[in-house]
């Protein structure tokens, strides 16, 4: 009678081979394989192996996704910055009030777009003296998490 290589069968099971396929491949009765799976708790080991594999895939995918998102944000920010520059140059030579108003709105949108690419929210504060017209001041408040990310990016690019 031949001996059964249970460590190899277990390894094949943990790597995803179904019990029926193991039975055919190793010429061992299906019920015997199922019995080993149950008594030696291979299913728990397989679940843990699958969980670890899935976690590694998620981490790898997340790194790629974050990297790609940063590249896209950079591209949009640069595009918005170029657009803002073109709008400012056009504003210098335009004299029509309607064109100036439209270009000013377009410039503000392009400028907001640069900050939006880096998830920097815009806030509007109203300041003013009661005797004078109100002044609307738009500022960009950079959250601490974004500051840390920008510093990390800066350091990474310097290396």
JOKA-V350992 format. One record per residue. RES is the residue in one small letter. PHI is phi in whole degrees, 0 to 359 (NA if undefined). BURIAL is # if it has 16 or more other ideal C-beta (glycine too) atoms within 10 Angstrom, else .. Layout:
# JOKA-V350992
[[RES PHI BURIAL] [RES PHI BURIAL]]
This chain:
# JOKA-V350992
[[x NA .] [x 275 .] [x 271 .] [x 265 .] [x 272 .] [x 295 .] [x 300 .] [x 291 .] [x 296 #] [x 298 #] [x 299 .] [x 295 #] [x 297 #] [x 295 #] [x 276 .] [x 117 .] [x 288 .] [x 286 .] [x 303 #] [x 297 .] [x 293 .] [x 297 #] [x 301 #] [x 289 .] [x 293 .] [x 256 #] [x 55 .] [x 237 #] [x 304 .] [x 305 .] [x 296 .] [x 293 .] [x 297 #] [x 300 .] [x 296 .] [x 295 #] [x 302 #] [x 286 .] [x 289 .] [x 264 .] [x 57 .] [x 293 #] [x 299 .] [x 295 .] [x 295 .] [x 295 #] [x 300 .] [x 294 .] [x 298 .] [x 298 .] [x 297 .] [x 296 .] [x 298 .] [x 298 .] [x 299 .] [x 297 .] [x 295 .] [x 296 .] [x 298 .] [x 296 .] [x 295 .] [x 298 .] [x 301 .] [x 296 .] [x 296 .] [x 298 .] [x 300 .] [x 294 .] [x 298 .] [x 295 .] [x 298 .] [x 295 .] [x 300 .] [x 300 .] [x 298 .] [x 294 .] [x 297 #] [x 295 .] [x 297 .] [x 296 #] [x 294 .] [x 297 .] [x 298 #] [x 299 #] [x 296 .] [x 297 .] [x 297 #] [x 298 .] [x 297 .] [x 293 .] [x 299 .] [x 293 .] [x 251 .] [x 270 .] [x 241 .] [x 288 .] [x 302 .] [x 294 .] [x 295 .] [x 298 .] [x 296 .] [x 295 .] [x 294 #] [x 296 .] [x 297 .] [x 296 #] [x 297 #] [x 299 .] [x 295 .] [x 295 #] [x 296 #] [x 298 #] [x 299 #] [x 299 #] [x 291 #] [x 297 #] [x 299 #] [x 255 #] [x 57 .] [x 260 #] [x 288 .] [x 253 .] [x 235 .] [x 245 .] [x 248 .] [x 253 .] [x 237 .] [x 156 .] [x 271 .] [x 303 .] [x 271 .] [x 242 .] [x 299 .] [x 293 .] [x 249 .] [x 262 .] [x 247 .] [x 262 .] [x 231 .] [x 244 .] [x 261 .] [x 268 .] [x 297 .] [x 302 .] [x 298 .] [x 290 .] [x 301 .] [x 298 .] [x 296 #] [x 294 .] [x 296 .] [x 298 .] [x 297 .] [x 300 .] [x 295 .] [x 297 .] [x 286 .] [x 284 .] [x 274 .]]
